[in-house]
């Protein structure tokens, strides 16, 4: 009883905020889930369901298998409508939010972690990815999983399940198109993490079992790539045929333009040509970039910058990889911008509680206004856009 009281006294505020956030999140993820597009689906959603109609189809083409397997399990319950299929994406969205919060909480204090997580989950791109019946959401989940597994941390605590969890997670991530490059890059950049995971599992039997588990999970993928070599290019994140260098360069340069100036004209995923980031988010991103570049020698700075650039390059090759791969790292850099701005404000007012509270209130208000803008963009403007009506015409 005393331990419970002590825990609640130490973490009560955080738990309360998380509970309140979970209630709001449930509204963001499931409010008008099917009716957001007036009960109609896009062709890409229809294709996604067809890829999970039976286990043979998934085995023949296991790309995006983590998503397709969950879809298949839902279909086996007899629910195959638009709400059920989109609900699959919301499950991965919840995992994505949890991963983002865990990373933000490891790197920053609770205040910054909660503010940044709220900004992330209320962003229009996250809502689009989380509420469409397509496997695109797993790009967000995948890259955040890599960051959590390999990021430099303030605390280094591992137990015997660390190694099997790592190897199993990496095997699952390899089913996501293009993710193989980021997995290899993370292993190279953060090989000290791998050594730590290895040392935390001293038993030879458990090490062997962990390796066999990781390899066993890869058997369906290897089998499909051997039997169907044409899957190799999309698995690597390339188009077939591979785009020319000029086309790749064009796609590469388009990414910052879509983030900061003009968004992609893609009515399925976005509203008009509105940039992905709001003015406040752009300012925070620039502050975060400035901080990481200024501290480029730190392991965290190098990891997040190189990982972001690698994701940018993968999007630039013009294959299956979309902007969803880089959005989480953009928001992690943006989180650093929020933390840096508050840190500088507190340096100016180290002992003035009123001024310190005022600074937090200003940032929180800006985040609230940004979230209102982003959610209205998705729930109102995008829903009633004529372009949206032209692409959501199918029935599930």
C-alpha positions in Angstrom: 0.0 0.0 0.0 2.8 2.4 0.9 4.6 1.6 -2.3 1.5 2.3 -4.3 1.0 5.6 -2.5 4.6 6.5 -3.0 4.4 5.7 -6.8 1.2 7.7 -7.2 2.8 10.7 -5.4 5.8 10.6 -7.7 4.0 9.8 -11.0 0.3 10.8 -10.3 0.4 13.9 -12.5 2.0 12.1 -15.3 -0.5 9.2 -15.1 -3.4 11.7 -14.9 -2.2 13.5 -18.0 -1.7 10.2 -19.8 -5.2 9.1 -18.9 -6.7 12.4 -20.1 -4.6 12.2 -23.3 -5.9 8.6 -23.9 -9.5 9.8 -23.7 -8.8 12.6 -26.2 -6.8 10.2 -28.4 -9.7 7.8 -28.6 -11.8 10.6 -30.0 -9.1 11.6 -32.5 -8.6 8.0 -33.7 -12.2 6.7 -33.7 -14.5 9.7 -34.1 -16.3 9.3 -37.5 -13.8 6.6 -38.5 -15.9 5.3 -41.3 -18.0 8.4 -41.9 -15.0 10.7 -42.3 -15.2 10.0 -46.0 -19.0 9.5 -46.0 -18.7 5.7 -45.8 -16.5 5.5 -49.0 -13.0 4.1 -49.3 -10.1 4.9 -51.6 -8.8 2.3 -54.1 -5.6 1.9 -52.1 -7.7 0.8 -49.1 -9.5 -1.8 -51.3 -6.1 -3.1 -52.5 -4.9 -3.3 -48.9 -7.8 -5.5 -47.9 -7.3 -7.7 -50.9 -3.7 -8.3 -49.9 -5.0 -9.8 -46.6 -7.9 -12.0 -47.9 -6.1 -15.2 -47.2 -2.8 -16.5 -45.6 -1.5 -17.7 -49.0 -1.6 -14.2 -50.4 0.3 -12.9 -47.4 2.9 -15.6 -47.7 3.3 -15.0 -51.4 3.9 -11.3 -50.8 4.9 -10.7 -47.2 5.9 -7.0 -47.6 4.0 -5.1 -44.9 3.2 -8.5 -43.3 2.9 -7.1 -39.7 -0.1 -5.0 -41.0 -1.5 -7.6 -43.3 -1.5 -10.2 -40.5 -3.5 -8.1 -38.2 -5.9 -7.3 -41.0 -6.3 -11.0 -41.7 -7.1 -11.7 -38.1 -9.8 -9.0 -38.1 -11.2 -10.4 -41.4 -11.4 -13.9 -39.8 -13.8 -12.4 -37.2 -16.2 -11.6 -40.1 -15.7 -7.9 -39.9 -14.6 -6.6 -43.3 -16.1 -3.2 -43.5 -14.5 0.2 -43.7 -14.5 0.8 -39.9 -13.0 -2.6 -39.2 -10.2 -2.2 -41.7 -9.4 1.4 -40.6 -9.4 0.2 -37.0 -6.4 -1.9 -37.8 -4.4 1.2 -38.6 -5.5 2.8 -35.3 -4.0 -0.1 -33.4 -0.6 0.5 -35.0 -1.2 4.3 -34.4 -1.6 3.6 -30.6 1.7 1.7 -30.7 3.3 4.6 -32.6 2.2 7.1 -30.0 3.5 4.9 -27.2 6.9 4.7 -28.9 7.1 8.4 -29.6 6.3 9.2 -25.9 8.9 6.7 -24.7 11.6 8.3 -26.8 10.6 11.8 -25.9 10.5 10.9 -22.2 13.9 9.3 -22.4 15.4 12.4 -24.0 13.5 15.1 -22.2 11.5 15.9 -19.1 7.9 15.0 -18.7 6.6 18.5 -19.6 8.3 18.5 -23.0 7.4 14.8 -23.6 3.7 15.4 -23.1 3.6 18.6 -25.1 5.5 17.1 -28.0 3.5 13.9 -28.0 0.2 15.9 -28.1 1.6 17.9 -31.0 2.5 14.8 -32.8 -0.8 12.9 -32.4 -2.8 15.9 -33.4 -0.8 16.5 -36.6 -2.8 16.1 -39.8 -0.3 13.7 -41.4 -0.5 11.4 -38.4 -4.3 11.5 -38.4 -4.4 10.7 -42.1 -2.0 7.8 -41.7 -3.7 6.5 -38.6 -7.2 6.5 -40.0 -6.7 5.0 -43.4 -7.0 1.3 -44.1 -3.5 1.1 -45.5 -0.1 -0.2 -44.2 1.5 3.3 -44.4 1.1 3.7 -40.6 3.8 1.0 -40.0 6.5 3.3 -41.5 5.9 5.6 -38.5 5.8 2.7 -36.1 8.9 1.2 -37.6 11.3 4.1 -37.5 10.2 5.0 -34.0 10.8 1.4 -33.0 14.4 1.7 -34.4 14.9 5.0 -32.5 13.7 3.4 -29.2 15.9 0.3 -29.7 19.1 2.1 -30.6 18.9 5.7 -29.4 21.5 6.8 -26.8 19.8 7.0 -23.4 20.5 8.6 -20.1 19.9 5.4 -18.3 21.2 2.0 -19.5 19.1 -0.8 -17.9 18.8 -4.2 -19.7 17.7 -7.6 -18.6 17.7 -11.1 -20.1 14.8 -10.3 -22.5 16.6 -7.4 -24.1 18.5 -9.5 -26.8 15.5 -11.6 -27.9 13.3 -8.5 -28.0 15.9 -6.7 -30.1 16.4 -9.5 -32.6 12.7 -10.3 -32.9 11.8 -6.6 -33.4 14.5 -6.2 -36.1 13.2 -9.2 -37.9 9.6 -7.8 -37.9 10.9 -4.4 -39.1 12.6 -6.0 -42.1 9.1 -6.9 -43.5 8.5 -3.1 -44.0 9.6 -1.9 -47.5 12.8 0.1 -47.4 13.3 -0.4 -43.7 16.3 -2.8 -44.3 18.6 0.2 -45.0 17.6 1.9 -41.7 18.1 -1.3 -39.8 21.6 -1.8 -41.2 22.4 1.9 -40.6 21.2 1.7 -37.0 23.3 -1.5 -36.3 26.4 0.3 -37.7 25.9 3.6 -35.9 24.8 2.1 -32.6 26.8 -1.1 -32.5 27.6 -0.3 -28.9 23.9 -0.8 -28.1 24.1 -4.2 -29.8 27.1 -5.1 -27.6 25.2 -4.0 -24.5 22.2 -6.1 -25.5 24.5 -9.1 -26.1 26.3 -8.7 -22.7 23.0 -8.4 -20.9 22.2 -12.0 -22.0 25.2 -14.0 -20.8 23.6 -17.4 -21.1 24.7 -19.2 -24.3 21.4 -21.1 -24.6 19.4 -17.8 -24.5 21.7 -16.1 -27.0 21.3 -19.1 -29.3 17.5 -19.1 -28.9 17.4 -15.3 -29.5 19.3 -15.7 -32.8 17.1 -18.6 -33.9 14.0 -16.6 -33.1 15.2 -13.7 -35.2 16.2 -16.0 -38.1 13.0 -18.0 -37.8 10.8 -14.9 -38.1 12.6 -14.1 -41.4 11.9 -17.4 -43.1 8.7 -16.3 -44.8 10.4 -13.2 -46.1 13.4 -15.0 -47.4 11.2 -17.6 -49.0 9.1 -15.0 -50.8 12.2 -13.1 -52.1 13.7 -16.3 -53.4 10.5 -17.6 -55.1 9.5 -14.1 -56.4 12.6 -12.1 -57.2 10.6 -9.1 -58.4 9.7 -8.4 -54.8 13.4 -7.6 -54.1 13.2 -4.0 -55.5 10.1 -2.9 -53.6 11.5 -4.6 -50.5 14.6 -2.4 -50.8 12.4 0.6 -51.4 13.0 1.0 -55.1 10.6 1.3 -58.0 10.6 -1.3 -60.9 12.2 -0.1 -63.1 14.5 2.0 -60.8 14.0 5.8 -61.3 16.7 7.8 -63.1 19.1 9.9 -61.1 17.4 13.0 -62.3 14.0 11.8 -61.1 15.5 10.7 -57.8 17.0 14.2 -57.3 13.7 15.8 -58.1 11.9 13.6 -55.5 14.7 14.3 -53.0 14.3 18.1 -53.3 10.6 17.8 -53.2 10.6 16.5 -49.6 11.6 19.8 -47.8 9.3 21.7 -50.1 6.3 19.5 -49.1 7.3 19.9 -45.4 7.7 23.6 -45.3 6.1 25.2 -48.4 3.7 23.2 -50.5 2.4 19.8 -49.5 1.9 16.9 -51.9 -1.2 17.0 -54.1 -2.5 13.7 -52.9 -6.2 13.9 -51.9 -6.1 10.4 -50.3 -3.5 11.6 -47.8 -3.6 15.3 -47.8 -5.5 18.6 -48.2 -4.6 20.6 -51.3 -1.0 21.9 -51.3 -0.9 22.9 -47.6 2.6 22.3 -46.1 2.8 19.5 -43.6 4.2 21.7 -40.9 2.6 24.8 -39.4 4.5 28.0 -38.8 5.0 27.1 -35.1 6.2 23.6 -36.0 8.6 25.0 -38.6 10.1 27.4 -36.0 10.5 24.6 -33.4 12.1 22.3 -36.1 14.6 25.0 -37.0 15.5 25.4 -33.3 15.9 21.7 -32.8 18.0 21.4 -35.9 20.2 24.3 -34.7 20.7 22.5 -31.3 21.6 19.2 -32.9 24.0 20.7 -35.4 25.5 22.7 -32.6 26.0 19.5 -30.6 26.9 17.4 -33.6 29.5 15.4 -31.7 27.0 13.9 -29.3 25.8 10.4 -30.1 22.1 11.4 -30.0 22.7 14.3 -32.5 24.5 12.1 -34.9 22.0 9.3 -34.7 18.9 11.4 -35.3 20.5 13.5 -38.0 21.9 10.5 -40.0 18.6 8.6 -39.5 16.6 11.5 -40.8 18.9 12.0 -43.8 18.7 8.3 -44.6 14.9 8.4 -44.5 15.0 11.5 -46.7 17.2 9.6 -49.3 14.8 6.6 -49.2 11.9 8.9 -50.0 13.9 10.5 -52.7 14.5 7.3 -54.7 10.8 7.5 -55.5 9.9 3.9 -54.5 7.3 2.7 -52.1 8.5 4.8 -49.2 6.4 7.9 -48.5 6.8 11.0 -46.3 5.5 8.9 -43.4 9.0 7.5 -42.9 10.5 10.9 -42.1 7.6 12.5 -40.2 8.4 10.9 -36.8 12.1 12.0 -36.9 10.9 15.5 -37.9 8.8 15.7 -34.8 11.6 14.4 -32.6 13.8 17.2 -33.9 10.9 19.5 -33.3 10.6 18.2 -29.7 14.2 19.2 -29.2 13.3 22.7 -30.4 10.6 22.9 -27.7 12.9 21.7 -25.0 15.7 24.1 -26.2 13.4 27.1 -26.2 12.0 26.4 -22.7 15.6 25.8 -21.5 16.7 29.2 -22.7 13.7 30.8 -21.2 14.3 29.3 -17.8 17.9 30.4 -18.0 16.7 34.0 -18.3 14.3 33.5 -15.4 15.9 30.9 -13.1 14.1 31.9 -9.9 11.0 33.6 -11.0 8.1 31.1 -10.9 5.6 33.5 -12.5 7.9 34.1 -15.5 8.7 30.4 -15.8 5.0 29.4 -15.7 4.3 32.1 -18.3 6.8 30.7 -20.7 5.3 27.2 -20.4 1.8 28.7 -20.8 2.9 30.4 -24.0 4.3 27.3 -25.5 1.3 25.2 -24.4 -1.0 27.7 -26.0 0.9 27.7 -29.2 0.8 23.9 -29.3 -3.0 24.0 -28.5 -3.7 26.4 -31.4 -1.5 24.4 -33.7 -3.3 21.2 -32.8 -6.7 22.9 -33.4 -5.5 24.1 -36.8 -4.2 20.6 -37.8 -7.3 18.7 -36.6 -9.6 21.1 -38.3 -7.6 20.7 -41.5 -8.2 16.9 -41.3 -11.7 16.6 -39.8 -13.3 19.6 -41.6 -11.4 21.0 -44.5 -10.1 17.7 -46.0 -13.4 15.9 -45.4 -15.4 18.5 -47.4 -12.8 19.1 -50.1 -14.1 18.3 -53.6 -10.7 16.6 -54.3 -11.3 14.1 -51.5 -14.7 13.2 -52.9 -13.2 12.3 -56.2 -10.8 9.6 -54.7 -13.0 8.1 -52.1 -15.6 6.3 -54.2 -15.2 2.6 -53.4 -17.2 0.5 -51.0 -15.7 -1.9 -48.5 
